[in-house]
Amino acid sequence: MQIFIIGFMGSGKTTVGRKLANKLGCSFYDLDHLIEEKEQQSIASIFETKGENTFREIEKQRLRKFHGSDHYVLSTGGGTPVFHENMDWMLANGVVVYLQAEPAFLASRLKNEKSKRPLIAGKNDEELKVFITKMLEKREPFYKKAHFEFPAKGLNAQKLDELATTLTTQYPHRQTPR
């Protein structure tokens, strides 16, 4: 089983992905960390020195060339599903889980991480909320194609168990046709 965790930055993809992999007894990987290892520089540095378009191309290549174990959970970057038909590729090659979150929740989680995240660097709290709202409007049509959707807010151990059970009992079938 290959599981791709998607959602907006700050939705908890890495934390949830790691915990889910542990519950399922499989390997966990983070796409951004894989990119940083291969490129030997941070995502912020790649954005700054090479630009977003180059980063998105590197991201596509790393996603498509990734070869983990037979069973793994891979957390993606927030924009991964939006570019280069990555969402269609993930849907065809595994099970996609969308961690859905509202703008206010995301803004509260991201307000202290602006220096680490190139797309929100330098934004004040109000600009951050506006940015998140606008980006979610653009990205949700991609996110909503996921096989499964779970709320990021309040995703506790019990709900994580439910997610793990859902994935193991319904894989590879989609939860609802979209």
N, CA and C atoms as a LAMMPS dump frame, in Angstrom:
ITEM: TIMESTEP
0
ITEM: NUMBER OF ATOMS
534
ITEM: BOX BOUNDS ff ff ff
-5.0000000000000000e+02 5.0000000000000000e+02
-5.0000000000000000e+02 5.0000000000000000e+02
-5.0000000000000000e+02 5.0000000000000000e+02
ITEM: ATOMS id mol type element x y z
1 1 1 N 0.842 -1.175 0
2 1 2 C 0 0 0
3 1 3 C 0.888 1.239 0
4 2 1 N 0.667 2.119 -0.952
5 2 2 C 1.357 3.402 -1.012
6 2 3 C 0.334 4.482 -0.691
7 3 1 N 0.608 5.258 0.337
8 3 2 C -0.321 6.29 0.79
9 3 3 C 0.358 7.638 0.66
10 4 1 N -0.324 8.572 0.017
11 4 2 C 0.167 9.937 -0.141
12 4 3 C -0.695 10.852 0.723
13 5 1 N -0.063 11.613 1.611
14 5 2 C -0.774 12.562 2.468
15 5 3 C -0.622 13.938 1.841
16 6 1 N -1.766 14.572 1.555
17 6 2 C -1.76 15.9 0.95
18 6 3 C -2.545 16.866 1.831
19 7 1 N -2.366 18.151 1.574
20 7 2 C -3.091 19.189 2.293
21 7 3 C -2.257 20.459 2.29
22 8 1 N -2.851 21.519 2.762
23 8 2 C -2.177 22.814 2.777
24 8 3 C -1.042 22.797 3.786
25 9 1 N -0.044 23.668 3.576
26 9 2 C 1.052 23.768 4.542
27 9 3 C 0.464 24.053 5.925
28 10 1 N 1.027 23.395 6.922
29 10 2 C 0.557 23.588 8.288
30 10 3 C -0.588 22.688 8.706
31 11 1 N -1.061 21.835 7.797
32 11 2 C -2.188 20.967 8.145
33 11 3 C -1.762 19.747 8.958
34 12 1 N -0.468 19.507 9.066
35 12 2 C 0.022 18.39 9.876
36 12 3 C 0.353 17.147 9.094
37 13 1 N 0.643 17.308 7.813
38 13 2 C 0.892 16.143 6.951
39 13 3 C 2.052 15.284 7.446
40 14 1 N 3.134 15.904 7.846
41 14 2 C 4.298 15.133 8.298
42 14 3 C 4.002 14.406 9.603
43 15 1 N 3.424 15.1 10.558
44 15 2 C 3.099 14.481 11.853
45 15 3 C 2.109 13.342 11.683
46 16 1 N 1.035 13.59 10.951
47 16 2 C 0.014 12.56 10.735
48 16 3 C 0.595 11.407 9.917
49 17 1 N 1.365 11.739 8.885
50 17 2 C 1.975 10.702 8.053
51 17 3 C 2.861 9.772 8.857
52 18 1 N 3.685 10.354 9.727
53 18 2 C 4.597 9.554 10.562
54 18 3 C 3.792 8.636 11.491
55 19 1 N 2.765 9.19 12.134
56 19 2 C 1.944 8.398 13.063
57 19 3 C 1.16 7.319 12.322
58 20 1 N 0.65 7.656 11.149
59 20 2 C -0.107 6.686 10.358
60 20 3 C 0.789 5.537 9.914
61 21 1 N 1.983 5.857 9.457
62 21 2 C 2.936 4.817 9.039
63 21 3 C 3.25 3.891 10.213
64 22 1 N 3.411 4.469 11.378
65 22 2 C 3.687 3.669 12.575
66 22 3 C 2.522 2.719 12.864
67 23 1 N 1.301 3.224 12.792
68 23 2 C 0.119 2.395 13.036
69 23 3 C -0.023 1.278 11.997
70 24 1 N 0.348 1.579 10.76
71 24 2 C 0.218 0.596 9.683
72 24 3 C 1.438 -0.321 9.584
73 25 1 N 2.467 -0.01 10.351
74 25 2 C 3.682 -0.826 10.323
75 25 3 C 4.453 -0.718 9.021
76 26 1 N 4.483 0.492 8.46
77 26 2 C 5.209 0.682 7.201
78 26 3 C 6.145 1.879 7.312
79 27 1 N 6.916 2.111 6.283
80 27 2 C 7.892 3.202 6.272
81 27 3 C 7.201 4.542 6.051
82 28 1 N 7.847 5.588 6.557
83 28 2 C 7.366 6.951 6.361
84 28 3 C 8.44 7.774 5.656
85 29 1 N 7.993 8.615 4.722
86 29 2 C 8.881 9.526 4.017
87 29 3 C 8.192 10.882 3.892
88 30 1 N 8.995 11.928 3.824
89 30 2 C 8.496 13.284 3.629
90 30 3 C 9.124 13.807 2.341
91 31 1 N 8.307 14.162 1.369
92 31 2 C 8.812 14.581 0.064
93 31 3 C 9.746 15.789 0.159
94 32 1 N 9.385 16.768 0.978
95 32 2 C 10.256 17.936 1.112
96 32 3 C 11.63 17.542 1.652
97 33 1 N 11.662 16.643 2.633
98 33 2 C 12.956 16.194 3.177
99 33 3 C 13.755 15.423 2.13
100 34 1 N 13.077 14.619 1.33
101 34 2 C 13.766 13.889 0.26
102 34 3 C 14.391 14.855 -0.753
103 35 1 N 13.652 15.926 -1.062
104 35 2 C 14.163 16.94 -1.992
105 35 3 C 15.373 17.644 -1.384
106 36 1 N 15.261 18.024 -0.107
107 36 2 C 16.371 18.711 0.558
108 36 3 C 17.624 17.838 0.593
109 37 1 N 17.455 16.557 0.851
110 37 2 C 18.597 15.634 0.859
111 37 3 C 19.256 15.561 -0.515
112 38 1 N 18.427 15.396 -1.542
113 38 2 C 18.969 15.254 -2.897
114 38 3 C 19.635 16.539 -3.381
115 39 1 N 18.997 17.664 -3.109
116 39 2 C 19.509 18.959 -3.58
117 39 3 C 20.556 19.552 -2.639
118 40 1 N 20.661 19.018 -1.45
119 40 2 C 21.582 19.493 -0.419
120 40 3 C 21.388 20.976 -0.104
121 41 1 N 20.116 21.371 -0.048
122 41 2 C 19.759 22.708 0.398
123 41 3 C 18.295 22.693 0.83
124 42 1 N 17.922 23.673 1.629
125 42 2 C 16.561 23.737 2.145
126 42 3 C 15.576 24.124 1.043
127 43 1 N 14.313 23.838 1.294
128 43 2 C 13.262 24.229 0.346
129 43 3 C 13.283 25.75 0.18
130 44 1 N 13.406 26.482 1.295
131 44 2 C 13.445 27.944 1.225
132 44 3 C 14.602 28.411 0.347
133 45 1 N 15.745 27.764 0.48
134 45 2 C 16.912 28.131 -0.323
135 45 3 C 16.69 27.819 -1.802
136 46 1 N 16.058 26.701 -2.094
137 46 2 C 15.759 26.354 -3.493
138 46 3 C 14.838 27.407 -4.095
139 47 1 N 13.791 27.799 -3.363
140 47 2 C 12.877 28.843 -3.833
141 47 3 C 13.648 30.13 -4.097
142 48 1 N 14.531 30.488 -3.163
143 48 2 C 15.262 31.749 -3.258
144 48 3 C 16.28 31.759 -4.395
145 49 1 N 17.009 30.661 -4.556
146 49 2 C 18.093 30.644 -5.543
147 49 3 C 17.671 30.177 -6.928
148 50 1 N 16.669 29.31 -6.993
149 50 2 C 16.288 28.733 -8.282
150 50 3 C 14.874 29.098 -8.723
151 51 1 N 14.063 29.577 -7.783
152 51 2 C 12.696 29.97 -8.107
153 51 3 C 11.693 28.838 -7.929
154 52 1 N 10.418 29.232 -7.841
155 52 2 C 9.365 28.238 -7.605
156 52 3 C 9.216 27.276 -8.772
157 53 1 N 9.321 27.762 -10.02
158 53 2 C 9.147 26.87 -11.169
159 53 3 C 10.165 25.735 -11.164
160 54 1 N 11.423 26.062 -10.864
161 54 2 C 12.457 25.032 -10.795
162 54 3 C 12.176 24.077 -9.64
163 55 1 N 11.751 24.64 -8.484
164 55 2 C 11.41 23.777 -7.354
165 55 3 C 10.307 22.796 -7.739
166 56 1 N 9.279 23.279 -8.416
167 56 2 C 8.144 22.406 -8.777
168 56 3 C 8.595 21.299 -9.744
169 57 1 N 9.527 21.597 -10.605
170 57 2 C 10.059 20.568 -11.512
171 57 3 C 10.861 19.531 -10.72
172 58 1 N 11.687 19.986 -9.8
173 58 2 C 12.449 19.067 -8.938
174 58 3 C 11.481 18.2 -8.13
175 59 1 N 10.433 18.831 -7.6
176 59 2 C 9.42 18.127 -6.802
177 59 3 C 8.752 17.021 -7.62
178 60 1 N 8.382 17.349 -8.861
179 60 2 C 7.756 16.36 -9.751
180 60 3 C 8.691 15.186 -9.997
181 61 1 N 9.923 15.497 -10.315
182 61 2 C 10.889 14.439 -10.608
183 61 3 C 11.129 13.555 -9.386
184 62 1 N 11.26 14.17 -8.221
185 62 2 C 11.519 13.386 -6.992
186 62 3 C 10.316 12.519 -6.651
187 63 1 N 9.115 13.043 -6.82
188 63 2 C 7.899 12.269 -6.554
189 63 3 C 7.837 11.057 -7.471
190 64 1 N 8.066 11.279 -8.735
191 64 2 C 7.92 10.207 -9.71
192 64 3 C 9.052 9.189 -9.645
193 65 1 N 10.22 9.612 -9.197
194 65 2 C 11.355 8.697 -9.113
195 65 3 C 11.493 8.062 -7.733
196 66 1 N 10.596 8.425 -6.825
197 66 2 C 10.691 7.885 -5.466
198 66 3 C 10.406 6.384 -5.474
199 67 1 N 11.282 5.66 -4.857
200 67 2 C 11.084 4.219 -4.723
201 67 3 C 11.306 3.843 -3.268
202 68 1 N 10.235 3.862 -2.506
203 68 2 C 10.315 3.431 -1.122
204 68 3 C 10.055 1.939 -1.067
205 69 1 N 9.769 1.471 0.112
206 69 2 C 9.408 0.065 0.26
207 69 3 C 8.065 -0.167 -0.428
208 70 1 N 7.636 -1.42 -0.461
209 70 2 C 6.339 -1.729 -1.069
210 70 3 C 5.191 -1.041 -0.334
211 71 1 N 5.352 -0.873 0.965
212 71 2 C 4.319 -0.244 1.789
213 71 3 C 4.924 0.986 2.452
214 72 1 N 4.334 2.144 2.144
215 72 2 C 4.857 3.373 2.744
216 72 3 C 3.787 4.454 2.792
217 73 1 N 4.072 5.453 3.621
218 73 2 C 3.299 6.682 3.678
219 73 3 C 4.254 7.797 3.277
220 74 1 N 3.838 8.631 2.318
221 74 2 C 4.648 9.75 1.847
222 74 3 C 3.857 11.04 2.027
223 75 1 N 4.365 11.937 2.868
224 75 2 C 3.752 13.258 3.022
225 75 3 C 4.318 14.167 1.94
226 76 1 N 3.449 14.909 1.287
227 76 2 C 3.858 15.781 0.198
228 76 3 C 3.875 17.234 0.655
229 77 1 N 4.401 18.1 -0.178
230 77 2 C 4.31 19.532 0.069
231 77 3 C 2.905 20.008 -0.252
232 78 1 N 2.528 21.147 0.287
233 78 2 C 1.175 21.666 0.078
234 78 3 C 0.819 21.912 -1.373
235 79 1 N 1.804 22.266 -2.199
236 79 2 C 1.528 22.539 -3.605
237 79 3 C 1.713 21.348 -4.521
238 80 1 N 2.243 20.264 -3.996
239 80 2 C 2.548 19.106 -4.844
240 80 3 C 1.381 18.675 -5.73
241 81 1 N 0.157 18.534 -5.19
242 81 2 C -0.946 18.046 -6.03
243 81 3 C -1.351 18.99 -7.16
244 82 1 N -0.949 20.252 -7.057
245 82 2 C -1.425 21.284 -7.98
246 82 3 C -0.621 21.347 -9.28
247 83 1 N 0.623 20.922 -9.244
248 83 2 C 1.521 21.126 -10.372
249 83 3 C 1.84 19.825 -11.111
250 84 1 N 2.103 19.96 -12.405
251 84 2 C 2.639 18.882 -13.25
252 84 3 C 1.833 17.581 -13.195
253 85 1 N 0.529 17.698 -13.042
254 85 2 C -0.349 16.519 -12.995
255 85 3 C 0.075 15.53 -11.913
256 86 1 N 0.674 16.051 -10.838
257 86 2 C 1.096 15.199 -9.727
258 86 3 C -0.083 14.512 -9.047
259 87 1 N -1.207 15.22 -8.95
260 87 2 C -2.368 14.613 -8.286
261 87 3 C -2.83 13.384 -9.055
262 88 1 N -2.935 13.496 -10.354
263 88 2 C -3.351 12.344 -11.158
264 88 3 C -2.357 11.192 -11.011
265 89 1 N -1.072 11.519 -10.956
266 89 2 C -0.055 10.489 -10.797
267 89 3 C -0.212 9.785 -9.444
268 90 1 N -0.418 10.569 -8.378
269 90 2 C -0.582 9.958 -7.043
270 90 3 C -1.847 9.105 -6.987
271 91 1 N -2.934 9.594 -7.566
272 91 2 C -4.184 8.829 -7.577
273 91 3 C -4.02 7.493 -8.302
274 92 1 N -3.211 7.485 -9.346
275 92 2 C -2.992 6.266 -10.131
276 92 3 C -1.996 5.31 -9.476
277 93 1 N -1.185 5.832 -8.548
278 93 2 C -0.108 5.024 -7.979
279 93 3 C -0.241 4.737 -6.49
280 94 1 N -1.368 5.063 -5.902
281 94 2 C -1.549 4.8 -4.476
282 94 3 C -2.875 5.342 -3.991
283 95 1 N -2.964 5.478 -2.679
284 95 2 C -4.153 6.019 -2.038
285 95 3 C -3.8 7.415 -1.539
286 96 1 N -4.647 8.383 -1.856
287 96 2 C -4.381 9.771 -1.497
288 96 3 C -5.336 10.186 -0.372
289 97 1 N -4.746 10.739 0.697
290 97 2 C -5.507 11.207 1.852
291 97 3 C -5.311 12.71 1.977
292 98 1 N -6.415 13.442 1.974
293 98 2 C -6.389 14.902 2.102
294 98 3 C -6.686 15.285 3.545
295 99 1 N -5.757 15.99 4.184
296 99 2 C -5.989 16.547 5.514
297 99 3 C -6.581 17.935 5.335
298 100 1 N -7.875 18.036 5.503
299 100 2 C -8.614 19.267 5.258
300 100 3 C -8.516 20.172 6.484
301 101 1 N -8.296 21.459 6.258
302 101 2 C -8.221 22.43 7.355
303 101 3 C -8.745 23.78 6.894
304 102 1 N -9.348 24.496 7.83
305 102 2 C -9.887 25.824 7.559
306 102 3 C -8.773 26.874 7.651
307 103 1 N -8.935 28.008 6.949
308 103 2 C -7.904 29.047 6.951
309 103 3 C -7.496 29.537 8.347
310 104 1 N -8.454 29.732 9.258
311 104 2 C -8.114 30.235 10.592
312 104 3 C -7.218 29.24 11.34
313 105 1 N -7.518 27.952 11.225
314 105 2 C -6.697 26.909 11.847
315 105 3 C -5.287 26.925 11.266
316 106 1 N -5.195 26.994 9.954
317 106 2 C -3.895 27.006 9.294
318 106 3 C -3.093 28.251 9.666
319 107 1 N -3.751 29.409 9.691
320 107 2 C -3.058 30.657 10.035
321 107 3 C -2.501 30.587 11.459
322 108 1 N -3.265 30.008 12.375
323 108 2 C -2.789 29.916 13.753
324 108 3 C -1.565 29.009 13.86
325 109 1 N -1.508 27.987 13.03
326 109 2 C -0.372 27.064 13.047
327 109 3 C 0.843 27.617 12.304
328 110 1 N 0.609 28.476 11.317
329 110 2 C 1.7 28.96 10.463
330 110 3 C 2.29 30.298 10.882
331 111 1 N 1.611 31.043 11.745
332 111 2 C 2.059 32.412 12.021
333 111 3 C 3.469 32.494 12.593
334 112 1 N 3.934 31.453 13.252
335 112 2 C 5.292 31.475 13.804
336 112 3 C 6.309 30.743 12.924
337 113 1 N 5.897 30.337 11.733
338 113 2 C 6.79 29.597 10.836
339 113 3 C 7.082 30.345 9.542
340 114 1 N 6.788 31.618 9.504
341 114 2 C 6.935 32.401 8.273
342 114 3 C 8.356 32.382 7.726
343 115 1 N 9.339 32.378 8.6
344 115 2 C 10.729 32.414 8.12
345 115 3 C 11.154 31.1 7.476
346 116 1 N 10.467 30.004 7.79
347 116 2 C 10.827 28.687 7.249
348 116 3 C 10.069 28.346 5.966
349 117 1 N 9.054 29.126 5.66
350 117 2 C 8.179 28.795 4.539
351 117 3 C 8.177 29.933 3.525
352 118 1 N 8.788 29.707 2.365
353 118 2 C 8.999 30.801 1.406
354 118 3 C 7.726 31.471 0.896
355 119 1 N 6.637 30.757 0.779
356 119 2 C 5.424 31.364 0.225
357 119 3 C 4.748 32.33 1.198
358 120 1 N 5.078 32.248 2.499
359 120 2 C 4.43 33.13 3.473
360 120 3 C 5.416 34.064 4.174
361 121 1 N 6.663 33.998 3.803
362 121 2 C 7.683 34.846 4.431
363 121 3 C 7.309 36.323 4.3
364 122 1 N 7.417 37.051 5.401
365 122 2 C 7.185 38.493 5.379
366 122 3 C 5.74 38.936 5.469
367 123 1 N 4.803 38.013 5.541
368 123 2 C 3.391 38.398 5.612
369 123 3 C 2.994 38.636 7.069
370 124 1 N 2.207 39.716 7.296
371 124 2 C 1.683 39.92 8.646
372 124 3 C 0.491 38.974 8.841
373 125 1 N -0.083 38.956 10.039
374 125 2 C -1.141 37.988 10.349
375 125 3 C -2.351 38.109 9.414
376 126 1 N -2.752 39.326 9.104
377 126 2 C -3.906 39.527 8.219
378 126 3 C -3.581 39.092 6.792
379 127 1 N -2.405 39.466 6.304
380 127 2 C -1.972 39.046 4.967
381 127 3 C -1.878 37.523 4.881
382 128 1 N -1.445 36.904 5.956
383 128 2 C -1.344 35.448 6.001
384 128 3 C -2.717 34.799 5.833
385 129 1 N -3.71 35.299 6.563
386 129 2 C -5.073 34.746 6.458
387 129 3 C -5.632 34.918 5.047
388 130 1 N -5.419 36.084 4.454
389 130 2 C -5.896 36.346 3.094
390 130 3 C -5.191 35.414 2.105
391 131 1 N -3.875 35.278 2.252
392 131 2 C -3.102 34.399 1.382
393 131 3 C -3.607 32.956 1.465
394 132 1 N -3.786 32.465 2.673
395 132 2 C -4.248 31.082 2.867
396 132 3 C -5.618 30.881 2.226
397 133 1 N -6.521 31.816 2.462
398 133 2 C -7.872 31.71 1.899
399 133 3 C -7.83 31.654 0.373
400 134 1 N -7.048 32.542 -0.241
401 134 2 C -6.945 32.568 -1.705
402 134 3 C -6.279 31.307 -2.242
403 135 1 N -5.221 30.857 -1.589
404 135 2 C -4.521 29.652 -2.052
405 135 3 C -5.405 28.413 -1.907
406 136 1 N -6.157 28.334 -0.816
407 136 2 C -7.06 27.185 -0.642
408 136 3 C -8.122 27.158 -1.74
409 137 1 N -8.625 28.321 -2.123
410 137 2 C -9.614 28.379 -3.208
411 137 3 C -9.037 27.782 -4.484
412 138 1 N -7.752 28.042 -4.752
413 138 2 C -7.111 27.519 -5.954
414 138 3 C -6.759 26.031 -5.814
415 139 1 N -6.342 25.625 -4.621
416 139 2 C -5.822 24.271 -4.446
417 139 3 C -6.882 23.228 -4.106
418 140 1 N -7.97 23.637 -3.472
419 140 2 C -8.956 22.639 -3.044
420 140 3 C -9.537 21.8 -4.173
421 141 1 N -9.749 22.337 -5.381
422 141 2 C -10.223 21.45 -6.447
423 141 3 C -9.279 20.259 -6.687
424 142 1 N -7.995 20.46 -6.491
425 142 2 C -7.03 19.365 -6.609
426 142 3 C -7.105 18.469 -5.379
427 143 1 N -7.073 19.09 -4.197
428 143 2 C -7.12 18.328 -2.946
429 143 3 C -8.366 17.439 -2.868
430 144 1 N -9.488 17.971 -3.33
431 144 2 C -10.769 17.262 -3.211
432 144 3 C -10.848 16.009 -4.088
433 145 1 N -9.884 15.808 -4.971
434 145 2 C -9.848 14.593 -5.785
435 145 3 C -9.352 13.385 -4.99
436 146 1 N -8.842 13.621 -3.787
437 146 2 C -8.264 12.549 -2.969
438 146 3 C -9.256 11.417 -2.746
439 147 1 N -8.731 10.235 -2.537
440 147 2 C -9.576 9.078 -2.238
441 147 3 C -10.305 9.264 -0.908
442 148 1 N -9.604 9.847 0.064
443 148 2 C -10.156 10.045 1.403
444 148 3 C -9.867 11.459 1.873
445 149 1 N -10.782 11.997 2.678
446 149 2 C -10.616 13.327 3.242
447 149 3 C -10.89 13.249 4.74
448 150 1 N -9.957 13.765 5.528
449 150 2 C -10.115 13.774 6.973
450 150 3 C -9.79 15.156 7.498
451 151 1 N -10.512 15.604 8.549
452 151 2 C -10.219 16.928 9.115
453 151 3 C -8.89 16.924 9.854
454 152 1 N -8.077 17.93 9.599
455 152 2 C -6.781 18.053 10.276
456 152 3 C -6.975 18.488 11.726
457 153 1 N -7.925 19.358 11.956
458 153 2 C -8.166 19.86 13.311
459 153 3 C -8.785 18.751 14.156
460 154 1 N -8.191 18.511 15.293
461 154 2 C -8.729 17.508 16.21
462 154 3 C -8.45 16.079 15.799
463 155 1 N -7.469 15.875 14.932
464 155 2 C -7.128 14.516 14.502
465 155 3 C -6.304 13.865 15.61
466 156 1 N -7.005 13.231 16.549
467 156 2 C -6.369 12.612 17.706
468 156 3 C -6.095 11.137 17.444
469 157 1 N -5.618 10.437 18.469
470 157 2 C -5.25 9.018 18.32
471 157 3 C -6.428 8.169 17.865
472 158 1 N -7.605 8.417 18.409
473 158 2 C -8.785 7.633 18.028
474 158 3 C -9.136 7.856 16.554
475 159 1 N -9.121 9.096 16.12
476 159 2 C -9.43 9.391 14.717
477 159 3 C -8.341 8.862 13.792
478 160 1 N -7.108 8.86 14.26
479 160 2 C -6.019 8.29 13.476
480 160 3 C -6.207 6.783 13.321
481 161 1 N -6.679 6.137 14.382
482 161 2 C -7.001 4.706 14.302
483 161 3 C -8.102 4.468 13.272
484 162 1 N -9.117 5.343 13.271
485 162 2 C -10.205 5.232 12.299
486 162 3 C -9.672 5.388 10.872
487 163 1 N -8.769 6.334 10.693
488 163 2 C -8.16 6.54 9.378
489 163 3 C -7.391 5.292 8.944
490 164 1 N -6.592 4.747 9.832
491 164 2 C -5.825 3.538 9.515
492 164 3 C -6.757 2.385 9.162
493 165 1 N -7.827 2.224 9.93
494 165 2 C -8.797 1.151 9.663
495 165 3 C -9.483 1.371 8.323
496 166 1 N -9.878 2.61 8.064
497 166 2 C -10.531 2.931 6.794
498 166 3 C -9.617 2.592 5.619
499 167 1 N -8.363 2.985 5.728
500 167 2 C -7.429 2.736 4.633
501 167 3 C -7.2 1.244 4.409
502 168 1 N -7.083 0.492 5.471
503 168 2 C -6.798 -0.934 5.309
504 168 3 C -8.021 -1.722 4.864
505 169 1 N -9.22 -1.258 5.2
506 169 2 C -10.418 -2.007 4.796
507 169 3 C -10.958 -1.584 3.437
508 170 1 N -10.725 -0.34 3.046
509 170 2 C -11.298 0.135 1.787
510 170 3 C -10.293 0.231 0.649
511 171 1 N -9.039 0.091 0.918
512 171 2 C -8.032 0.166 -0.132
513 171 3 C -8.243 -0.96 -1.119
514 172 1 N -8.174 -0.784 -2.412
515 172 2 C -7.838 0.445 -3.114
516 172 3 C -9.054 1.221 -3.572
517 173 1 N -10.21 0.946 -3.013
518 173 2 C -11.424 1.603 -3.492
519 173 3 C -11.532 3.019 -2.937
520 174 1 N -12.073 3.879 -3.758
521 174 2 C -12.288 5.267 -3.32
522 174 3 C -13.444 5.285 -2.334
523 175 1 N -13.355 6.186 -1.352
524 175 2 C -14.403 6.309 -0.355
525 175 3 C -15.704 6.764 -0.995
526 176 1 N -15.621 7.81 -1.79
527 176 2 C -16.798 8.314 -2.494
528 176 3 C -16.356 8.753 -3.874
529 177 1 N -17.159 8.503 -4.886
530 177 2 C -16.783 8.997 -6.208
531 177 3 C -16.821 10.514 -6.218
532 178 1 N -15.856 11.11 -6.878
533 178 2 C -15.818 12.591 -6.949
534 178 3 C -15.79 12.997 -8.406
